[in-house]
Amino acid sequence: MRLQTRTLALAVFTAFAIAPSPTYAQAGAGKWEVEAHGGGMFTSTPSSGSAETLPVGASFSPGLGLSTRRESTWLFGDGSTLLNQVAAAFRSSSRITALDSVLGSAAASRENGGSFGFRLARRFGSRYAAEFGFDVTQTPLRFTSAATSGIEATRGSFVTVFNSVLTGPFNNLNVTATADVNEGSGHQILTTGVMTVDLITHGRLIPFVTGGGGVISNGGDSPSVTVVGNYAFSIVGVVPINETDRVTVRVVERDHSAVGVFGGGVRYAASPRWGLRFDVRATAGGGKVDTIVDAAPSAVNGTPPGAIFSLTAPSIQFSTVPTIPSSLGAPTISSLRTFTGSGSAVRTNVTGGVYFRF
Protein backbone atom coordinates (compact mmCIF):
# COMPACT_ATOMS: atom_id res chain seq x y z
CA MET A 1 0.00 0.00 0.00
CA ARG A 2 2.81 2.42 0.90
CA LEU A 3 4.60 1.53 -2.36
CA GLN A 4 1.44 2.16 -4.39
CA THR A 5 0.98 5.58 -2.72
CA ARG A 6 4.56 6.56 -3.49
CA THR A 7 4.20 5.37 -7.09
CA LEU A 8 0.99 7.42 -7.56
CA ALA A 9 2.58 10.54 -6.05
CA LEU A 10 5.63 10.18 -8.32
CA ALA A 11 3.40 9.79 -11.38
CA VAL A 12 1.40 12.95 -10.52
CA PHE A 13 4.60 14.94 -9.89
CA THR A 14 6.17 13.72 -13.16
CA ALA A 15 3.04 14.57 -15.18
CA PHE A 16 2.91 18.07 -13.67
CA ALA A 17 6.64 18.68 -14.23
CA ILE A 18 6.71 17.71 -17.87
CA ALA A 19 3.31 19.13 -18.83
CA PRO A 20 3.60 22.11 -21.19
CA SER A 21 2.62 25.55 -20.01
CA PRO A 22 -0.94 26.47 -21.01
CA THR A 23 -1.56 28.18 -24.32
CA TYR A 24 -3.82 31.20 -24.69
CA ALA A 25 -6.66 29.01 -25.84
CA GLN A 26 -6.10 26.58 -23.00
CA ALA A 27 -5.92 29.35 -20.42
CA GLY A 28 -9.60 30.22 -20.83
CA ALA A 29 -9.11 33.92 -20.14
CA GLY A 30 -11.10 35.27 -23.13
CA LYS A 31 -10.30 35.85 -26.78
CA TRP A 32 -9.59 39.60 -26.84
CA GLU A 33 -6.23 41.27 -26.23
CA VAL A 34 -5.36 44.92 -25.78
CA GLU A 35 -1.77 46.13 -25.79
CA ALA A 36 0.14 49.35 -25.15
CA HIS A 37 3.67 49.58 -26.51
CA GLY A 38 6.56 51.89 -27.30
CA GLY A 39 9.80 51.73 -29.20
CA GLY A 40 11.66 53.25 -32.11
CA MET A 41 10.97 53.79 -35.80
CA PHE A 42 13.84 53.48 -38.27
CA THR A 43 12.94 54.85 -41.67
CA SER A 44 14.26 55.41 -45.17
CA THR A 45 13.14 57.97 -47.75
CA PRO A 46 13.16 57.25 -51.49
CA SER A 47 15.42 59.67 -53.38
CA SER A 48 14.32 58.75 -56.90
CA GLY A 49 12.09 60.95 -58.98
CA SER A 50 12.03 63.38 -61.90
CA ALA A 51 13.14 67.01 -62.04
CA GLU A 52 10.91 69.51 -63.82
CA THR A 53 12.03 72.15 -66.33
CA LEU A 54 12.61 75.56 -64.74
CA PRO A 55 11.11 78.69 -66.38
CA VAL A 56 13.14 80.92 -68.71
CA GLY A 57 12.95 84.70 -68.52
CA ALA A 58 11.51 86.74 -71.37
CA SER A 59 14.11 88.64 -73.41
CA PHE A 60 13.96 92.41 -73.90
CA SER A 61 16.34 95.14 -75.01
CA PRO A 62 17.43 97.85 -72.57
CA GLY A 63 18.86 99.84 -75.51
CA LEU A 64 21.87 100.14 -77.81
CA GLY A 65 20.97 96.83 -79.42
CA LEU A 66 21.77 94.93 -76.22
CA SER A 67 19.63 92.16 -74.74
CA THR A 68 18.71 91.07 -71.24
CA ARG A 69 15.93 88.99 -69.69
CA ARG A 70 13.22 89.57 -67.09
CA GLU A 71 13.75 87.15 -64.22
CA SER A 72 11.77 86.26 -61.11
CA THR A 73 14.95 85.42 -59.19
CA TRP A 74 18.71 85.30 -59.44
CA LEU A 75 18.89 82.27 -57.15
CA PHE A 76 18.02 79.46 -59.56
CA GLY A 77 17.36 78.56 -63.16
CA ASP A 78 17.65 81.11 -65.94
CA GLY A 79 18.17 83.97 -63.49
CA SER A 80 21.36 82.34 -62.16
CA THR A 81 22.48 81.68 -65.72
CA LEU A 82 21.98 85.34 -66.72
CA LEU A 83 23.76 86.65 -63.62
CA ASN A 84 26.75 84.37 -64.22
CA GLN A 85 26.90 85.41 -67.88
CA VAL A 86 26.98 89.06 -66.81
CA ALA A 87 29.69 88.28 -64.22
CA ALA A 88 31.76 86.59 -66.92
CA ALA A 89 31.29 89.61 -69.22
CA PHE A 90 32.63 91.81 -66.38
CA ARG A 91 35.63 89.43 -66.22
CA SER A 92 34.75 88.55 -62.66
CA SER A 93 35.76 85.15 -61.32
CA SER A 94 32.76 85.09 -58.96
CA ARG A 95 29.68 83.05 -59.80
CA ILE A 96 26.41 82.40 -58.04
CA THR A 97 25.83 78.79 -57.03
CA ALA A 98 22.31 78.15 -58.28
CA LEU A 99 19.72 76.32 -56.20
CA ASP A 100 19.06 74.02 -59.16
CA SER A 101 20.63 70.93 -57.56
CA VAL A 102 18.43 71.40 -54.48
CA LEU A 103 15.26 72.03 -56.49
CA GLY A 104 15.86 69.05 -58.77
CA SER A 105 16.17 66.46 -55.99
CA ALA A 106 14.42 64.94 -52.99
CA ALA A 107 15.69 67.70 -50.72
CA ALA A 108 14.51 66.12 -47.44
CA SER A 109 14.39 62.76 -45.71
CA ARG A 110 12.69 61.24 -42.68
CA GLU A 111 14.69 61.01 -39.47
CA ASN A 112 14.52 58.07 -37.07
CA GLY A 113 12.54 58.63 -33.88
CA GLY A 114 10.44 57.21 -31.09
CA SER A 115 7.08 55.53 -31.51
CA PHE A 116 4.18 54.59 -29.27
CA GLY A 117 0.77 53.06 -29.80
CA PHE A 118 -1.77 50.40 -28.97
CA ARG A 119 -3.20 47.25 -30.52
CA LEU A 120 -6.52 45.43 -30.19
CA ALA A 121 -6.59 41.76 -31.21
CA ARG A 122 -9.23 39.06 -31.51
CA ARG A 123 -7.89 35.52 -31.25
CA PHE A 124 -9.25 32.56 -33.26
CA GLY A 125 -8.32 29.23 -31.76
CA SER A 126 -4.85 28.72 -30.34
CA ARG A 127 -2.82 29.96 -33.33
CA TYR A 128 -4.47 32.84 -35.20
CA ALA A 129 -5.45 36.42 -34.38
CA ALA A 130 -6.77 39.47 -36.24
CA GLU A 131 -5.31 42.72 -35.02
CA PHE A 132 -5.95 46.44 -35.34
CA GLY A 133 -3.01 48.78 -34.57
CA PHE A 134 -2.51 52.51 -34.14
CA ASP A 135 0.99 54.01 -33.86
CA VAL A 136 2.32 57.57 -33.68
CA THR A 137 5.96 58.05 -34.69
CA GLN A 138 8.10 61.12 -34.03
CA THR A 139 9.98 60.96 -37.33
CA PRO A 140 10.21 64.52 -38.71
CA LEU A 141 11.00 65.34 -42.31
CA ARG A 142 14.28 67.29 -42.46
CA PHE A 143 16.40 68.84 -45.20
CA THR A 144 19.23 66.56 -46.29
CA SER A 145 22.82 67.61 -45.63
CA ALA A 146 23.31 68.02 -49.39
CA ALA A 147 20.33 70.39 -49.57
CA THR A 148 21.53 72.39 -46.56
CA SER A 149 24.98 72.75 -48.10
CA GLY A 150 23.49 73.79 -51.43
CA ILE A 151 21.29 76.42 -49.82
CA GLU A 152 24.21 77.89 -47.91
CA ALA A 153 26.37 77.93 -51.04
CA THR A 154 23.66 79.92 -52.87
CA ARG A 155 23.25 82.37 -50.02
CA GLY A 156 26.97 83.08 -49.70
CA SER A 157 27.65 83.32 -53.43
CA PHE A 158 24.80 85.85 -53.91
CA VAL A 159 26.76 88.36 -51.83
CA THR A 160 30.07 87.56 -53.52
CA VAL A 161 28.88 87.85 -57.11
CA PHE A 162 26.96 91.11 -56.66
CA ASN A 163 29.88 92.70 -54.84
CA SER A 164 32.02 91.83 -57.85
CA VAL A 165 29.51 93.00 -60.50
CA LEU A 166 28.22 96.23 -58.95
CA THR A 167 31.32 98.32 -59.45
CA GLY A 168 31.96 101.56 -61.29
CA PRO A 169 29.12 104.13 -61.06
CA PHE A 170 27.49 102.35 -58.10
CA ASN A 171 27.91 104.11 -54.74
CA ASN A 172 27.00 103.15 -51.17
CA LEU A 173 26.76 99.49 -52.12
CA ASN A 174 25.27 97.12 -49.55
CA VAL A 175 24.65 93.45 -50.43
CA THR A 176 23.11 91.00 -47.95
CA ALA A 177 21.68 87.49 -48.06
CA THR A 178 19.97 85.41 -45.38
CA ALA A 179 18.56 81.89 -45.20
CA ASP A 180 15.72 81.34 -42.72
CA VAL A 181 15.15 77.61 -42.19
CA ASN A 182 11.91 76.23 -40.75
CA GLU A 183 12.77 72.73 -39.51
CA GLY A 184 9.13 71.70 -39.35
CA SER A 185 7.43 69.53 -36.75
CA GLY A 186 6.44 66.49 -38.74
CA HIS A 187 5.13 63.22 -37.31
CA GLN A 188 3.43 60.17 -38.79
CA ILE A 189 0.35 58.15 -37.80
CA LEU A 190 0.25 54.50 -38.82
CA THR A 191 -3.10 52.68 -38.81
CA THR A 192 -2.91 48.97 -39.63
CA GLY A 193 -4.91 45.79 -39.82
CA VAL A 194 -2.93 42.52 -39.75
CA MET A 195 -3.18 38.79 -39.13
CA THR A 196 -0.79 37.08 -36.72
CA VAL A 197 0.10 33.40 -36.74
CA ASP A 198 1.73 31.71 -33.74
CA LEU A 199 4.55 29.41 -34.80
CA ILE A 200 4.07 27.16 -31.76
CA THR A 201 1.05 26.70 -29.54
CA HIS A 202 2.55 25.46 -26.25
CA GLY A 203 4.64 27.13 -23.59
CA ARG A 204 4.92 30.59 -22.23
CA LEU A 205 7.23 31.90 -24.97
CA ILE A 206 5.32 32.10 -28.27
CA PRO A 207 7.07 33.26 -31.47
CA PHE A 208 4.77 34.62 -34.18
CA VAL A 209 4.73 36.18 -37.64
CA THR A 210 2.40 38.90 -38.88
CA GLY A 211 1.31 40.45 -42.16
CA GLY A 212 -1.28 42.87 -43.48
CA GLY A 213 -1.68 46.46 -44.59
CA GLY A 214 -2.71 49.92 -43.55
CA VAL A 215 -2.47 53.64 -44.10
CA ILE A 216 0.26 56.05 -43.05
CA SER A 217 -0.69 59.70 -42.55
CA ASN A 218 1.65 62.66 -42.29
CA GLY A 219 1.08 65.45 -39.79
CA GLY A 220 2.74 68.65 -38.66
CA ASP A 221 4.68 71.21 -40.70
CA SER A 222 6.97 70.26 -43.56
CA PRO A 223 10.45 71.83 -43.68
CA SER A 224 10.98 75.01 -45.68
CA VAL A 225 13.67 77.61 -46.19
CA THR A 226 13.39 81.21 -47.35
CA VAL A 227 16.47 82.75 -48.95
CA VAL A 228 16.39 86.54 -49.18
CA GLY A 229 19.02 88.46 -51.12
CA ASN A 230 19.10 92.24 -51.26
CA TYR A 231 21.31 94.80 -52.96
CA ALA A 232 21.02 98.53 -52.38
CA PHE A 233 23.14 101.22 -54.03
CA SER A 234 22.86 104.56 -55.73
CA ILE A 235 23.64 105.39 -59.34
CA VAL A 236 26.43 108.03 -59.25
CA GLY A 237 25.23 108.90 -55.75
CA VAL A 238 21.86 110.20 -57.01
CA VAL A 239 19.36 107.49 -58.05
CA PRO A 240 18.67 104.93 -55.30
CA ILE A 241 18.27 101.28 -56.30
CA ASN A 242 16.97 98.75 -53.78
CA GLU A 243 15.89 95.31 -55.02
CA THR A 244 15.06 92.17 -53.06
CA ASP A 245 15.17 88.59 -54.30
CA ARG A 246 13.03 86.24 -52.18
CA VAL A 247 12.79 82.48 -52.76
CA THR A 248 11.06 79.88 -50.58
CA VAL A 249 11.79 76.17 -51.00
CA ARG A 250 9.31 73.71 -49.50
CA VAL A 251 9.46 69.93 -49.27
CA VAL A 252 6.16 68.06 -49.09
CA GLU A 253 5.01 64.48 -48.78
CA ARG A 254 1.59 63.00 -49.64
CA ASP A 255 -0.90 63.33 -46.79
CA HIS A 256 -1.95 59.66 -46.86
CA SER A 257 -0.38 56.55 -48.40
CA ALA A 258 -1.23 52.85 -48.41
CA VAL A 259 1.42 50.58 -46.89
CA GLY A 260 2.08 46.86 -46.57
CA VAL A 261 3.05 45.42 -43.18
CA PHE A 262 5.10 42.33 -42.36
CA GLY A 263 7.19 41.18 -39.43
CA GLY A 264 7.32 38.97 -36.39
CA GLY A 265 8.18 38.74 -32.73
CA VAL A 266 7.66 36.86 -29.52
CA ARG A 267 5.12 36.93 -26.67
CA TYR A 268 5.79 35.90 -23.11
CA ALA A 269 2.74 34.85 -21.07
CA ALA A 270 3.38 36.00 -17.52
CA SER A 271 -0.07 34.64 -16.61
CA PRO A 272 -3.21 33.57 -18.48
CA ARG A 273 -4.40 37.19 -18.43
CA TRP A 274 -1.35 39.30 -19.21
CA GLY A 275 2.12 39.18 -20.69
CA LEU A 276 4.85 40.93 -22.62
CA ARG A 277 5.29 41.26 -26.37
CA PHE A 278 8.37 42.25 -28.39
CA ASP A 279 8.24 42.54 -32.17
CA VAL A 280 9.72 44.06 -35.28
CA ARG A 281 7.43 45.24 -38.08
CA ALA A 282 8.36 46.70 -41.43
CA THR A 283 6.01 48.89 -43.47
CA ALA A 284 6.62 49.54 -47.15
CA GLY A 285 4.93 52.26 -49.18
CA GLY A 286 4.50 56.01 -49.44
CA GLY A 287 7.33 58.36 -48.55
CA LYS A 288 7.56 60.13 -51.90
CA VAL A 289 9.03 63.61 -51.41
CA ASP A 290 8.29 66.54 -53.74
CA THR A 291 10.13 69.87 -53.90
CA ILE A 292 8.17 73.10 -54.44
CA VAL A 293 9.47 76.65 -54.89
CA ASP A 294 8.07 80.19 -54.72
CA ALA A 295 9.87 83.32 -55.95
CA ALA A 296 8.79 86.90 -55.28
CA PRO A 297 11.05 89.76 -56.46
CA SER A 298 10.41 93.27 -55.17
CA ALA A 299 11.88 96.76 -55.50
CA VAL A 300 11.70 100.04 -53.61
CA ASN A 301 10.72 102.94 -55.87
CA GLY A 302 12.98 105.74 -54.65
CA THR A 303 13.32 109.26 -55.93
CA PRO A 304 14.54 110.62 -58.20
CA PRO A 305 13.61 107.85 -60.63
CA GLY A 306 16.26 106.49 -62.93
CA ALA A 307 17.63 103.41 -64.70
CA ILE A 308 20.97 101.97 -65.74
CA PHE A 309 22.08 98.93 -67.75
CA SER A 310 25.44 97.31 -68.32
CA LEU A 311 27.23 97.52 -71.67
CA THR A 312 27.75 93.77 -71.73
CA ALA A 313 26.35 90.86 -73.70
CA PRO A 314 24.07 89.85 -72.18
CA SER A 315 23.18 93.00 -70.26
CA ILE A 316 21.62 93.57 -66.85
CA GLN A 317 19.32 96.49 -66.06
CA PHE A 318 18.29 98.20 -62.80
CA SER A 319 15.42 100.68 -62.77
CA THR A 320 13.02 102.62 -60.56
CA VAL A 321 11.03 103.93 -63.53
CA PRO A 322 7.66 102.15 -63.86
CA THR A 323 7.85 102.03 -67.66
CA ILE A 324 11.44 100.72 -67.71
CA PRO A 325 11.71 97.16 -66.33
CA SER A 326 14.53 95.85 -64.20
CA SER A 327 16.07 92.53 -65.12
CA LEU A 328 14.81 91.32 -61.72
CA GLY A 329 11.22 92.15 -62.57
CA ALA A 330 9.35 89.10 -63.86
CA PRO A 331 6.07 87.98 -62.27
CA THR A 332 6.20 85.96 -59.07
CA ILE A 333 6.49 82.18 -59.15
CA SER A 334 3.95 80.42 -56.94
CA SER A 335 4.00 76.75 -55.89
CA LEU A 336 6.15 75.57 -58.79
CA ARG A 337 6.80 71.84 -58.41
CA THR A 338 10.44 71.33 -59.38
CA PHE A 339 10.84 67.69 -58.34
CA THR A 340 8.31 64.86 -58.23
CA GLY A 341 9.38 61.95 -56.04
CA SER A 342 8.91 58.26 -56.78
CA GLY A 343 9.62 54.96 -55.06
CA SER A 344 8.57 53.67 -51.65
CA ALA A 345 9.85 54.21 -48.13
CA VAL A 346 10.62 51.30 -45.80
CA ARG A 347 10.04 51.87 -42.09
CA THR A 348 11.04 49.44 -39.35
CA ASN A 349 9.18 49.73 -36.05
CA VAL A 350 10.85 47.96 -33.10
CA THR A 351 8.53 47.84 -30.08
CA GLY A 352 8.00 46.27 -26.69
CA GLY A 353 4.73 46.32 -24.81
CA VAL A 354 2.36 44.85 -22.26
CA TYR A 355 -0.85 43.09 -23.28
CA PHE A 356 -3.93 42.10 -21.31
CA ARG A 357 -6.40 39.39 -22.24
CA PHE A 358 -10.11 39.53 -21.52
PyMOL commands that set and color helices and strands:
alter all, ss='L'
color gray80, all
select helices_A, chain A and resi 2-18+24-27+77-89+100-103+145-165
alter helices_A, ss='H'
color red, helices_A
select strands_A, chain A and resi 32-43+49-51+58-63+66-70+108-110+113-124+128-137+141-143+170-182+187-198+205-219+224-235+239-253+256-269+274-284+289-295+298-299+307-309+317-319+333-341+346-357
alter strands_A, ss='S'
color yellow, strands_A
deselect
rebuild
show_as cartoon
